[in-house]
């Protein structure tokens, strides 16, 4: 597991969001859940929906 500082994590998240990579990744995860390729708890699915709405 890679150990990142809080500053590094924030920079990485900022970069992913600014280049739309995060949006594509989250949407892909949502789609995988909806078609049954991945199984996650309803809470996690709902959080992904909320994140997608925030970054779209």
C-alpha positions in Angstrom: 0.0 0.0 0.0 1.3 3.4 -0.9 1.6 5.8 2.0 0.8 9.4 1.0 0.7 12.5 3.1 -2.5 14.5 3.4 -1.0 17.1 1.2 -0.1 14.5 -1.5 -3.6 13.0 -1.3 -5.2 16.4 -1.7 -3.0 17.2 -4.7 -3.8 13.9 -6.3 -7.5 14.3 -5.9 -7.3 17.8 -7.2 -5.4 16.6 -10.3 -7.9 13.8 -10.9 -10.9 16.1 -10.7 -9.4 18.8 -12.8 -8.6 16.4 -15.7 -12.1 14.6 -15.5 -10.3 11.3 -14.7 -12.1 11.1 -11.4 -15.5 11.6 -13.0 -14.8 8.9 -15.6 -13.6 6.5 -12.9 -16.5 7.1 -10.6 -19.0 6.7 -13.5 -17.3 3.5 -14.5 -17.7 2.1 -10.9 -21.4 3.1 -10.8 -22.0 1.4 -14.2 -20.2 -1.7 -13.0 -22.4 -1.9 -9.9 -25.6 -1.2 -11.9 -25.0 -4.0 -14.4 -24.0 -6.4 -11.6 -20.3 -6.7 -12.4 -19.4 -5.4 -9.0 -21.1 -5.9 -5.7 -21.0 -3.1 -3.1 -23.1 -2.1 -0.1 -25.9 0.3 -0.9 -24.2 2.9 1.3 -21.1 2.8 -0.9 -23.1 3.0 -4.1 -25.0 6.0 -2.8 -21.8 7.7 -1.8 -20.4 7.2 -5.3 -23.6 8.8 -6.7 -23.1 11.8 -4.4 -19.5 12.1 -5.4 -20.3 12.0 -9.1 -22.9 14.7 -8.7 -20.4 16.9 -6.9 -17.7 16.6 -9.5 -19.9 16.7 -12.6 
